[in-house]
C-alpha cells in the first residue's frame, strides 16, 4: 500500500470518527477541528479521489445512522466549501495570509447562504435567535443581574441580533485560524513546508482604517442608537471589530519594539492578556502606530542611540 493511500485512509477514517463524535459530548471539542482533515485530504489527494472518499464517508454516515447520518452529512457540507477553498490555496503555494483570508471569506459566504436558505424556508432568524437566548437559563440569569425590566431585556437582545454580522466574522476568523495553525504544521510534516503567517511585529493595518475607526467612534458618541437602524447595525458591528484590530496592531508594535531593543517579550505578552479585558486602551496605541509611522520613528531613535 502506497504512502498516499495510507494517508488517505488514515485521514478519511479520522474524519468519519470526528463526525460521529458530534452526537456525543466529545463533539464540543471536535467541532472546532472539523475543517482540518478535509483540508489535508484535499491537498494530499487529486480531485477525483477526494470526491470519491468524501462521498464514501457521507454514505457510511447515512447507512449507519439513518436520519442522524443525514444531519451529520449536512453539517459536514458546512465545513466542506471553506476547507476546499483553503486546500486549493495551499496547493497553489500562496502566502499563509492569502490562505487565511480565503478561509474567512469562504466561511462568511457559507454562513450567509445558510441564513438566506433558512429565510427562504420561512424561518425568522431574529425570532429564533430570541427564543434561543431566552431559553438559555445561564444567559437570562446573567442578564437579570443588571437588567430587570422586560423592555430593557428585549432591547438588549435586539442589540445582540444586530451584532449577528460581527458574530459571523468572529466565528469565521476563529475556525480559519485554528485550521491554519494546526493544518500548517501537519501539512509541513506529511506534504511540504507551509510558511507561517507574518510575525506580529510585521503586522500593519492600512492608514485608511484609522479614519474608519475615528468615524465609527464619533458616530458611537454623538448618535442615539436605535435598534434596527442601519447606522446602529454598522456601529455595533464595526466598532468592536476595529477596536480589536487596532489593539492587535498595538501588540504587534510592542513585539517590534522588544525585538529592536532585544528585550524580554514579557511586555507584548502582558499586552495580549490586557487585550482580552481592555482592548480600547491598546487600540489607541495601534492608532498612533498606524497614523504617525511610530515604528519608523522608534527605529530611527534606536539606530541613532546605537
C-alpha positions as CSV (number, residue, x, y, z in Angstrom):
1,X,0.0,0.0,0.0
2,X,1.5,3.4,-1.1
3,X,2.1,6.2,1.4
4,X,-0.5,8.4,-0.2
5,X,-3.1,5.7,0.1
6,X,-2.3,5.1,3.7
7,X,-2.6,8.9,4.4
8,X,-5.9,8.9,2.6
9,X,-7.3,6.1,4.6
10,X,-6.0,7.4,7.9
11,X,-7.4,10.9,7.5
12,X,-10.6,9.6,5.9
13,X,-11.3,7.3,8.9
14,X,-10.3,10.1,11.3
15,X,-12.7,12.5,9.7
16,X,-15.5,9.9,9.9
17,X,-14.8,9.3,13.6
18,X,-14.8,13.1,14.2
19,X,-18.2,13.4,12.5
20,X,-19.6,10.6,14.7
21,X,-18.3,12.3,17.8
22,X,-20.6,15.2,17.1
23,X,-23.5,13.3,18.6
24,X,-21.5,12.8,21.8
25,X,-20.2,15.2,24.4
26,X,-16.8,14.9,22.8
27,X,-18.4,16.9,19.9
28,X,-17.8,20.1,21.9
29,X,-14.1,19.6,21.2
30,X,-14.1,18.0,17.7
31,X,-16.5,20.6,16.2
32,X,-13.6,23.1,16.5
33,X,-11.3,20.9,14.4
34,X,-13.7,19.7,11.6
35,X,-12.0,21.5,8.8
36,X,-8.5,20.1,9.4
37,X,-8.9,16.6,7.9
38,X,-10.8,18.0,4.9
39,X,-8.0,20.5,4.2
40,X,-5.4,17.8,4.4
41,X,-7.3,15.4,2.2
42,X,-7.9,18.0,-0.5
43,X,-4.2,18.9,-0.5
44,X,-2.9,15.3,-0.5
45,X,-5.4,13.8,-3.0
46,X,-6.4,14.6,-6.6
47,X,-9.9,15.9,-7.0
48,X,-11.4,12.6,-8.2
49,X,-10.1,10.6,-5.2
50,X,-11.1,13.4,-2.8
51,X,-14.7,13.4,-4.2
52,X,-14.9,9.6,-4.0
53,X,-13.6,9.5,-0.4
54,X,-15.9,12.3,0.7
55,X,-18.9,10.6,-0.9
56,X,-17.9,7.3,0.8
57,X,-17.8,8.9,4.2
58,X,-21.2,10.5,3.7
59,X,-22.6,7.2,2.5
60,X,-21.3,5.4,5.6
61,X,-22.8,8.0,7.9
62,X,-26.3,7.6,6.3
63,X,-26.1,3.8,6.3
64,X,-25.0,3.6,9.9
65,X,-27.1,6.3,11.4
66,X,-30.0,6.8,9.0
67,X,-31.6,10.2,9.6
68,X,-28.9,11.2,12.1
69,X,-26.4,10.5,9.4
70,X,-28.2,12.9,7.0
71,X,-27.9,15.6,9.6
72,X,-24.2,14.9,10.1
73,X,-23.7,14.9,6.3
74,X,-25.3,18.4,6.1
75,X,-23.0,19.5,9.0
76,X,-20.1,18.2,7.0
77,X,-21.2,20.2,3.9
78,X,-21.0,23.4,6.0
79,X,-17.2,22.8,6.5
80,X,-16.6,21.4,3.0
81,X,-16.5,24.6,1.0
82,X,-14.2,26.6,3.2
83,X,-11.9,23.6,3.6
84,X,-11.7,23.1,-0.1
85,X,-11.0,26.8,-0.6
86,X,-8.1,26.8,1.9
87,X,-6.8,23.5,0.5
88,X,-6.8,24.9,-3.0
89,X,-4.8,27.9,-1.9
90,X,-2.3,25.7,-0.1
91,X,-1.8,23.7,-3.3
92,X,-1.2,26.9,-5.3
93,X,1.6,27.8,-2.9
94,X,0.2,31.3,-2.0
95,X,1.1,33.1,1.2
96,X,-0.4,32.0,4.5
97,X,-2.1,35.4,4.8
98,X,-4.0,34.7,1.5
99,X,-5.0,31.2,2.7
100,X,-6.4,32.6,5.9
101,X,-8.2,35.4,4.1
102,X,-9.7,32.9,1.7
103,X,-10.9,30.7,4.5
104,X,-12.5,33.5,6.4
105,X,-14.3,34.8,3.3
106,X,-15.5,31.3,2.3
107,X,-16.9,30.7,5.8
108,X,-18.7,34.0,5.8
109,X,-20.2,33.2,2.4
110,X,-21.4,29.8,3.6
111,X,-23.0,31.2,6.8
112,X,-24.7,34.0,4.8
113,X,-26.0,31.4,2.3
114,X,-27.3,29.3,5.3
115,X,-29.1,32.3,6.6
116,X,-30.6,33.1,3.2
117,X,-31.7,29.5,2.8
118,X,-33.3,29.5,6.2
119,X,-35.1,32.7,5.4
120,X,-36.3,31.3,2.1
121,X,-37.8,28.4,4.1
122,X,-39.8,30.8,6.2
123,X,-37.6,30.8,9.2
124,X,-37.4,34.1,11.1
125,X,-33.8,34.3,12.2
126,X,-34.4,37.1,14.7
127,X,-37.3,35.3,16.4
128,X,-35.4,32.0,16.5
129,X,-32.3,33.7,18.0
130,X,-34.5,35.5,20.6
131,X,-36.2,32.2,21.6
132,X,-32.8,30.5,21.8
133,X,-31.4,33.2,24.1
134,X,-34.5,33.4,26.4
135,X,-34.4,29.6,26.7
136,X,-30.8,29.7,28.0
137,X,-31.1,29.9,31.8
138,X,-27.5,30.9,32.2
139,X,-27.8,33.8,29.8
140,X,-31.0,35.0,31.3
141,X,-29.5,34.8,34.8
142,X,-26.6,36.9,33.7
143,X,-28.9,39.5,32.0
144,X,-31.2,39.7,35.0
145,X,-28.2,40.5,37.3
146,X,-28.0,44.0,35.7
147,X,-31.3,44.4,33.8
148,X,-34.6,43.8,35.4
149,X,-37.2,45.5,33.1
150,X,-38.6,43.2,30.4
151,X,-38.4,46.0,27.8
152,X,-34.7,46.5,28.6
153,X,-34.1,42.8,28.2
154,X,-35.8,42.8,24.8
155,X,-33.7,45.9,23.7
156,X,-30.5,44.1,24.8
157,X,-31.5,41.0,22.8
158,X,-32.3,43.2,19.8
159,X,-28.9,44.7,20.1
160,X,-27.3,41.2,20.1
161,X,-29.4,40.3,17.0
162,X,-28.0,43.4,15.3
163,X,-24.5,42.1,16.0
164,X,-25.0,38.8,14.1
165,X,-22.7,40.1,11.3
166,X,-19.9,40.5,13.8
167,X,-20.5,37.1,15.3
168,X,-20.3,35.6,11.8
169,X,-17.0,37.3,11.1
170,X,-15.6,36.2,14.5
171,X,-16.7,32.6,14.0
172,X,-15.1,32.6,10.5
173,X,-11.9,34.0,11.8
174,X,-11.8,31.6,14.7
175,X,-12.3,28.4,12.6
176,X,-9.9,29.6,9.9
177,X,-7.1,30.4,12.4
178,X,-7.5,27.1,14.2
179,X,-7.4,25.2,10.9
180,X,-4.4,27.1,9.6
181,X,-2.4,26.8,12.9
182,X,-2.8,23.1,13.2
183,X,-3.2,22.3,9.5
184,X,0.0,24.1,8.5
185,X,2.1,22.0,11.0
186,X,0.5,18.8,9.7
187,X,1.0,19.7,6.0
188,X,4.6,20.6,6.7
189,X,5.1,17.0,8.0
190,X,3.2,14.9,5.5
191,X,3.3,17.1,2.4
192,X,5.7,20.0,2.0
193,X,6.7,23.0,4.2
194,X,4.0,25.6,4.5
195,X,5.0,29.1,5.6
196,X,3.8,30.7,8.8
197,X,1.8,33.9,8.9
198,X,3.9,37.0,9.2
199,X,5.1,37.6,12.7
200,X,3.1,40.1,14.7
201,X,5.9,42.6,14.7
202,X,5.4,42.9,10.9
203,X,1.6,43.4,11.0
204,X,0.5,46.8,9.8
205,X,-3.0,48.0,9.1
206,X,-3.7,50.4,6.2
207,X,-3.9,54.1,7.2
208,X,-7.4,54.4,5.8
209,X,-8.6,52.2,8.7
210,X,-7.7,55.0,11.1
211,X,-10.3,57.2,9.5
212,X,-12.9,54.4,9.6
213,X,-12.2,53.9,13.3
214,X,-12.5,57.6,14.1
215,X,-15.7,58.0,12.2
216,X,-17.3,55.0,13.9
217,X,-16.2,56.3,17.3
218,X,-17.7,59.7,16.6
219,X,-21.0,58.1,15.5
220,X,-21.0,56.0,18.6
221,X,-20.6,59.1,20.8
222,X,-23.0,61.5,19.1
223,X,-25.8,59.4,17.8
224,X,-28.7,57.9,19.7
225,X,-28.7,54.2,18.8
226,X,-32.0,52.8,17.7
227,X,-32.2,49.0,17.3
228,X,-32.8,48.0,13.8
229,X,-31.5,51.2,12.1
230,X,-28.7,50.8,9.5
231,X,-26.3,53.2,11.3
232,X,-26.8,51.2,14.6
233,X,-26.0,47.9,12.9
234,X,-22.9,49.4,11.3
235,X,-21.6,50.9,14.5
236,X,-22.4,47.9,16.7
237,X,-20.5,45.6,14.3
238,X,-17.7,47.7,13.1
239,X,-16.7,49.3,16.4
240,X,-15.6,46.2,18.3
241,X,-14.1,44.7,15.1
242,X,-11.9,47.8,14.5
243,X,-11.1,48.2,18.2
244,X,-9.7,44.6,18.4
245,X,-7.9,45.2,15.0
246,X,-6.0,48.2,16.4
247,X,-5.4,46.5,19.7
248,X,-3.7,43.7,17.8
249,X,-1.8,46.4,15.9
250,X,-0.6,47.7,19.3
251,X,0.6,44.2,20.4
252,X,2.5,43.9,17.1
253,X,4.1,47.3,17.8
254,X,5.3,46.1,21.2
255,X,6.7,43.0,19.7
256,X,8.5,45.2,17.2
257,X,10.0,47.4,20.0
258,X,11.1,44.4,22.1
259,X,12.7,42.8,19.1
260,X,14.6,46.1,18.1
261,X,15.7,46.6,21.7
262,X,16.5,42.9,22.4
263,X,14.2,43.0,25.4
264,X,12.3,40.1,27.0
265,X,8.9,39.5,25.4
266,X,7.0,39.9,28.7
267,X,5.6,43.3,27.7
268,X,3.8,42.3,24.5
269,X,2.7,39.1,26.1
270,X,1.2,41.1,29.0
271,X,-0.4,43.3,26.4
272,X,-2.1,40.3,24.8
273,X,-3.6,39.5,28.2
274,X,-4.7,43.1,28.6
275,X,-6.3,42.9,25.1
276,X,-8.9,40.5,26.5
277,X,-10.0,42.9,29.2
278,X,-9.3,46.5,27.9
279,X,-8.9,46.4,24.1
280,X,-9.9,50.1,23.9
281,X,-6.7,51.2,25.8
282,X,-4.4,49.2,23.5
283,X,-6.4,50.3,20.4
284,X,-5.1,53.9,20.7
285,X,-1.5,52.8,20.7
286,X,-2.3,50.9,17.5
287,X,-4.0,54.0,16.0
288,X,-0.9,56.1,16.8
289,X,1.4,53.4,15.3
290,X,-0.5,53.4,12.0
291,X,-1.3,57.1,11.7
292,X,2.1,58.5,12.6
293,X,4.5,55.8,11.4
294,X,5.5,55.1,15.1
295,X,7.7,52.1,14.2
296,X,9.8,54.2,11.7
297,X,10.4,56.8,14.4
298,X,11.3,54.2,17.0
299,X,13.7,52.5,14.6
300,X,15.4,55.8,13.8
301,X,15.8,56.6,17.5
302,X,17.3,53.2,18.3
303,X,19.7,53.5,15.4
304,X,20.8,57.0,16.5
305,X,21.5,55.8,20.0
306,X,23.5,52.7,18.9
